[in-house]
C-alpha cells in the first residue's frame, strides 16, 4: 500500500475533482485500486454530482490485460 498526502486535482470519467489524500493498493500482478479521499467536485458531467459537492472517497480500479494482435490472451 502506498499513501500520498498532497492536495491535487484529477480528471476521470467526466469528473474533475480535488483531493487531499491518495492511496494505491496492489490487488495482484495485473490489478490495482487508486483511492482518493476528502474530495471536492470542481466540474462534473455526471448528473449525480455538481460543482462544490463534497465526497468522502472515490475508488478507481485498473486492470491490465495482455493480448496478441488477434485478441487472444497471453
C-alpha angles and dihedrals in degrees: 000000000000123000128200122188108193137116106248144149129242133187116203134155096342095319126108112191143161121227137187100207136030126189126186119202122188111220097182140325093297105027137065139164126220113207118198118193137193095024133186118191112233098177132357138192088181118095092218094066136045135187114295095017111144121223127184097215145357121193124199118191119204124192127183120216120190116209141172119239090268091056098254114135123251 
